[in-house]
Each structure stands twice: as C-alpha cells, then as structure tokens.
Amino acid sequence: MNLLVTGVAGFIGSNFLYHYLQAHKDSKIIGIDKLTYAGNTANFESLDSESAKRFEFIKADICDAQKMKEIFEAHSIDGVINFAAESHVDRSIHDPQIFLKTNILGTQTLLDTCKAFWFKNGRWDKEKKFLQVSTDEVYGSLGQTGYFYESTPLDPHSPYSASKASADFFVKAYFDTFGMPVNITRCSNNYGPYQFPEKLIPLIINNCLNHKKLPVYGDGKQVRDWLYVTDHCRAIDVVFEKAEPGKIYNIGGHNEKENIYIVKTIIRLVQEKTSDQKINETLIEYVTDRLGHDRRYAISPEKIKKDLDWEPGVMFNEGISKTVEWYLQNQKWTESVISGEYMRFYSINYNKQ
C-alpha cells in the first residue's frame, strides 16, 4: 500500500503518521504538506528507524494540480487521506479566502487527480480509496440537548466550517456522480501532542507557563466534545480499511465539557505539575465572544461503533493529563513554532499589543 497523506506535518496528520506506520508494517506513506505556519517537519523527527524507511515527505500544495499528478505518477498511489486544511475558525473570520482555496479547491484538485489515475476503461480500481477528514462544525450548533448524527443537515456558521462543508459536498458528489470510492469522517474537537498553540488547549497551557492572560471567549460556557488524537487516528484507520465506499462516519469522544471547565482544569494541572503558584485562575481574562460562535457541539459515534467496532479509549481526565505532561516535556517544540506570524495574529485576535 502506497498511501498519500496530505497535511502530514500538521497536528492530526503527524499523529496519524506514527499510528499508521506502526499498525501497517507492509505499507508506505508519502506525506505532503505545504508547510504553512502550522506545518512543522519536527513533528515526525521521533519516528523509529523502521518506520522512517517507509515514509517519504514532499513539500507540496494540494492546489497544485501538476504537482499532484507528478506524485501519483512517481509513487503509484493506492489511497489518499486528506488532512490538509486551513482549520482555525478565528483565522477564517479574518481571512476567508485562503480557506476557500485550500479547503475547497485543494480537495477538488485531489479528487480530480484520483479520478484521472484510478478510473480506467469505465471502471474504478476497487482497491483504491479517498478519505476526507472533516469536522463536526459543518453541522452548525446544538441546543442544550441532542447530538449530531450523520443524517443531520449541514448548517455551517463560520467561513471555516462553510469551506469544510463545501469540500464534503464535493467528495459526496464524486461518489454520487462518478462512483468514486470515498468516505467522509467528521470528528469532534481533537487534543493531544503536536497541536499548534493557537488552539484552545495548547494555547492555555503555553500561556500558563508564561504567566500570560488566558483569553476566554464570552462567558466560557460553550460546550465541545473532546477527542484524544490517538483515538481519532484509530478511527480514521478503521474507516479507511473497512468502511463501505460512500459511507460517512461521525467520530466523537463522549467528553462534553464547557470551555471554562477546560481552562480551569489546565490551570490546576499545570500548577500541580510545576508547583508554580503564579499559575492560578486570576490569569483568566474574558474577551469579546467570537463572531458567530456556536454554543454547543455534541456528536454521536454510534454508527462507527455499530458498523466498525470503534469507540474512544481515552477519557478526558486521562487525555488532558497526558496532554499537559507532553507540553511540559516539549517546551522547546512550542517555542520553535511560536513565530512572529503567531504573535502577530494573537495580537490582532485578542486585541493584545
């Protein structure tokens, strides 16, 4: 199996790389990434020597149709897992166009490349598959009760989620129109090692360690379902390997928490692990709520459990402790990825100088 993994230098892509190479000893990963501010080749420096022999990295943009063609020709690609995406909601509010380009046009470019190589003589190669990694944000917002199901109508509220919903529709259209073997997964909020520190959990950990204010949108009572990244990687693997083409699967962690609970939990854990009493709840700073901020997400993973026997293995208390510990042990990694671009955007987004 020669598997093309896009966005491999990002948070989920790099975690999937470690998982897949360990789980599939006869497979090779060709990983591509544009290496924007959130892409970091240091994310795969810890590959063991055996896994590293079965991994090749190529700097490439999924919007570059000629480059995608060259990669397919050179490596006889058997499958594609598309992690590549602009994914930060706040950035999509400030600059929607880049989300349209990468998340929609990039996905369509990949689909066309797959079609050109996998559809021959009026037939699809049944051994090939394209998996689109999406998000629960395409469903919109929930009230205090209920869950998102695969049948829930899409109702995106941010430029980010609108771009991901559009990409999902393109993937579905290639299945419906051309019969292309595809799957779509929609996950809840991921957390764990290698997550870029603009996202809530690593941002709060890093700010705690630097005694900086901890920005909390609105009243902090927005609810998210949290999924430890290795559980997500297992789910993607099983969908890619076993799911019937055309199927969509929700991947959730059964860990619904308010944002303010997350922040206070991190404060407590970092304080305990560092014995630094300056890290306390006085650092919390409530800031103007995000535009169009969805109040609650909650996702039902019952279909993937029933069809593919997957369920989350890491509950939140374990996962958040492991995550805090990883960032404490890898502070040099965080320092290396917090560039001038990160600080510039942080200043704009949270009105800091």
C-alpha positions in Angstrom: 0.0 0.0 0.0 1.3 3.4 -1.0 -0.8 5.8 1.0 -0.8 9.6 0.3 -1.4 11.5 3.5 -1.9 15.3 3.0 -1.3 17.8 5.8 1.2 15.3 7.3 3.2 18.0 9.1 0.1 19.2 10.9 -1.3 18.1 14.3 -3.6 15.2 13.3 -1.7 14.3 10.2 1.6 13.7 12.1 -0.1 11.8 14.8 -1.7 9.6 12.2 1.7 9.0 10.6 3.0 7.5 13.8 -0.1 5.4 14.2 -0.4 4.1 10.7 3.3 3.1 10.2 3.2 1.2 13.4 -0.1 -0.6 12.6 0.7 -1.4 9.0 4.2 -2.7 8.6 3.8 -3.5 4.9 2.6 0.0 3.9 4.4 3.2 2.9 3.3 6.7 3.5 4.0 9.5 1.0 3.3 12.6 3.1 2.8 16.0 1.7 2.4 19.4 3.3 2.6 23.0 2.1 4.3 23.9 5.4 2.3 26.9 6.3 2.7 28.4 9.8 1.1 25.4 11.4 3.1 22.7 9.5 6.3 21.5 11.2 8.6 18.8 10.0 9.9 18.5 13.6 6.6 16.6 14.2 8.0 13.5 12.7 11.5 13.6 14.0 10.6 10.9 16.6 9.8 8.2 14.0 11.7 5.0 14.8 14.2 3.9 12.1 12.0 1.1 10.7 9.0 3.5 10.3 11.2 6.2 8.8 12.2 3.9 6.0 8.6 3.7 4.9 7.9 7.4 5.0 8.7 10.0 2.3 8.0 13.7 2.8 7.3 16.0 -0.1 6.7 19.7 0.3 3.7 20.4 -1.9 0.4 22.3 -2.1 -2.7 20.2 -2.8 -4.0 23.0 -5.0 -1.1 22.4 -7.4 -2.6 20.0 -10.0 0.6 19.4 -11.8 2.5 18.5 -8.6 -0.3 16.1 -7.6 -0.1 14.4 -11.0 3.7 14.0 -10.6 3.4 12.5 -7.2 0.7 10.0 -8.3 2.9 9.0 -11.3 6.0 8.6 -9.2 4.5 6.7 -6.4 1.6 4.6 -7.7 -0.8 6.0 -5.1 -3.2 3.4 -3.7 -5.2 5.6 -1.3 -5.5 9.2 -0.1 -6.3 10.5 3.3 -6.9 14.2 3.2 -6.0 16.1 6.4 -4.8 19.2 4.6 -6.9 22.2 5.6 -6.8 25.6 7.0 -8.5 24.8 10.3 -8.6 27.8 12.7 -12.0 29.4 12.9 -10.7 32.8 14.1 -8.3 33.0 11.1 -11.2 32.2 8.8 -13.1 35.2 10.1 -10.1 37.5 9.4 -9.2 36.0 6.0 -11.9 33.7 4.5 -10.3 33.4 1.0 -7.4 31.2 1.9 -9.9 28.7 3.4 -11.8 28.6 0.2 -8.6 27.9 -1.8 -7.1 25.2 0.4 -10.2 23.5 1.8 -12.4 23.5 -1.3 -10.2 23.9 -4.4 -7.5 21.8 -2.9 -9.9 19.0 -2.2 -11.4 19.2 -5.7 -7.9 19.1 -7.2 -7.1 15.9 -5.2 -10.4 14.3 -6.3 -9.7 15.1 -10.0 -6.2 13.6 -9.7 -7.6 10.4 -8.1 -10.2 10.2 -10.8 -7.5 10.5 -13.6 -5.4 7.7 -12.1 -8.0 5.3 -10.7 -10.8 5.4 -13.2 -9.8 3.4 -16.3 -11.8 1.9 -19.1 -15.0 3.0 -17.5 -14.2 1.3 -14.2 -12.8 2.2 -10.8 -10.0 0.3 -9.3 -11.8 -1.2 -6.2 -8.6 -1.3 -4.2 -8.3 2.5 -4.2 -10.0 4.9 -1.8 -10.2 8.6 -0.9 -10.9 9.6 2.7 -11.9 13.1 3.5 -11.3 14.2 7.1 -13.9 16.7 8.1 -15.4 18.3 11.2 -18.5 18.3 13.3 -18.6 22.1 12.8 -20.3 21.5 9.4 -23.5 20.7 11.4 -23.8 24.1 13.0 -24.8 24.5 16.6 -26.9 22.5 19.1 -29.1 23.5 22.0 -28.6 22.1 25.5 -29.6 18.6 24.4 -29.3 16.3 21.4 -26.5 15.1 19.2 -25.2 15.5 15.7 -25.8 12.4 13.6 -24.6 11.5 10.1 -28.1 12.4 8.8 -28.1 15.8 10.5 -28.4 18.6 7.8 -25.3 20.6 7.3 -25.6 24.2 8.6 -22.1 25.8 8.9 -21.8 29.1 10.7 -18.2 30.2 10.1 -16.1 30.6 6.9 -14.0 27.7 8.1 -17.0 25.3 8.6 -18.6 26.5 5.3 -15.4 25.6 3.5 -15.3 22.2 5.1 -19.0 21.6 4.3 -18.3 22.6 0.7 -15.4 20.1 0.5 -17.7 17.4 1.9 -20.3 18.1 -0.8 -17.6 17.8 -3.5 -16.4 14.4 -2.1 -20.0 13.2 -1.9 -20.7 14.5 -5.5 -17.7 12.5 -6.8 -19.2 9.3 -5.3 -22.8 10.1 -6.5 -21.8 11.2 -10.0 -18.8 9.1 -10.8 -19.0 6.2 -8.3 -15.6 7.2 -6.8 -14.7 5.1 -3.7 -14.8 7.7 -0.9 -15.5 8.1 2.7 -16.0 11.1 4.9 -15.3 11.3 8.6 -16.5 14.2 10.9 -14.8 14.4 14.2 -15.2 16.4 17.4 -12.5 18.7 18.9 -9.2 16.9 18.9 -6.4 17.5 21.5 -3.0 15.9 22.3 0.6 16.1 21.2 1.8 18.4 18.4 -1.2 20.7 18.3 -0.4 24.2 17.2 -0.7 26.6 20.1 -3.4 28.8 18.6 -5.9 26.1 19.6 -7.6 26.3 23.0 -5.8 23.6 25.0 -2.1 24.2 23.9 -2.8 28.0 24.0 -3.9 27.8 27.6 -1.0 25.5 28.6 1.6 27.8 27.0 0.1 31.0 28.4 0.0 29.4 31.9 3.7 28.6 31.6 4.5 32.1 30.6 2.2 33.7 33.2 0.2 35.4 30.4 -3.5 36.1 30.5 -5.8 33.2 29.5 -8.3 34.6 26.9 -11.8 33.0 27.3 -14.5 33.9 24.7 -17.8 35.3 26.1 -18.9 33.6 29.2 -16.8 30.5 28.5 -19.8 28.2 28.7 -19.6 27.0 25.1 -19.7 23.2 25.1 -17.4 21.0 22.9 -17.0 17.2 22.7 -13.3 16.4 23.1 -11.5 13.5 21.4 -7.9 12.5 22.1 -6.0 12.5 18.9 -4.8 8.9 19.0 -8.4 7.7 19.3 -9.2 9.8 16.2 -6.3 8.2 14.3 -7.6 4.7 15.1 -11.0 5.7 13.8 -9.6 7.1 10.6 -7.6 3.9 10.1 -10.6 1.6 10.6 -12.8 3.7 8.2 -10.1 3.7 5.5 -9.5 0.0 5.8 -13.0 -1.4 6.4 -15.8 1.1 5.6 -18.1 0.6 2.6 -17.5 3.3 0.0 -19.8 6.3 0.2 -20.4 6.0 4.0 -20.0 8.9 6.3 -18.9 8.4 10.0 -19.0 10.7 13.0 -16.1 10.3 15.4 -16.8 11.6 18.9 -15.2 11.2 22.3 -18.2 11.2 24.7 -16.3 14.0 26.6 -18.6 17.1 26.6 -17.0 20.0 28.5 -17.5 23.7 28.8 -14.6 25.8 27.6 -14.2 27.4 31.0 -14.0 24.0 32.6 -11.2 23.1 30.2 -9.3 26.3 31.1 -9.7 25.8 34.9 -8.7 22.1 34.6 -5.5 23.1 32.7 -4.7 25.7 35.3 -4.9 23.2 38.1 -2.9 20.5 36.3 -0.1 22.9 35.2 0.1 24.3 38.7 0.3 20.9 40.2 2.9 19.6 37.8 5.1 22.7 38.1 4.4 23.8 41.7 4.1 27.3 40.3 1.6 29.3 42.4 1.6 32.1 40.0 -0.4 29.9 37.7 -4.0 30.3 39.0 -7.4 31.5 38.0 -6.5 35.2 38.3 -4.9 34.7 34.8 -8.3 34.2 33.2 -9.5 37.1 31.1 -12.9 37.1 29.4 -12.8 38.6 26.0 -15.4 39.6 23.4 -17.0 36.5 22.0 -16.1 35.1 18.6 -18.4 36.2 15.8 -21.0 33.5 15.0 -19.7 31.4 17.9 -21.5 28.1 18.0 -22.8 27.4 21.5 -22.6 23.6 21.7 -21.4 20.7 19.7 -22.1 17.1 20.6 -21.5 14.2 18.2 -23.0 10.7 18.2 -20.4 8.0 17.3 -22.9 5.2 17.5 -22.8 4.4 13.8 -19.0 3.8 13.7 -19.3 1.7 16.9 -22.0 -0.4 15.3 -20.5 -0.8 11.9 -16.8 -0.9 12.6 -16.5 -1.7 16.3 -14.7 1.6 17.1 -15.1 3.5 20.3 -12.9 6.0 22.2 -10.4 4.6 24.6 -9.1 7.7 26.3 -11.4 9.6 28.5 -10.9 13.3 29.2 -9.3 13.1 32.6 -6.6 10.8 31.3 -6.2 12.6 28.0 -5.8 16.1 29.4 -3.3 15.0 31.9 -1.2 13.3 29.2 -1.5 16.4 27.0 -0.4 18.8 29.7 2.6 16.5 30.5 3.6 16.3 26.8 3.7 20.1 26.5 5.6 20.4 29.8 8.2 18.0 28.4 8.3 19.6 25.0 8.5 23.3 25.7 11.3 23.7 23.1 8.9 22.4 20.5 6.3 25.0 21.4 8.9 27.8 21.4 10.1 26.8 18.0 6.6 27.0 16.4 5.5 30.3 18.0 6.8 32.5 15.3 6.3 36.2 14.6 3.3 35.2 12.5 1.7 33.5 15.5 2.3 36.5 17.8 1.0 38.9 15.1 -2.2 37.0 14.8 -2.5 36.6 18.6 -2.3 40.3 19.0 -4.9 41.0 16.3 -7.3 38.3 17.5 -7.2 39.1 21.3 -6.5 42.8 21.0 -3.2 42.5 22.6 -0.1 44.5 22.0 
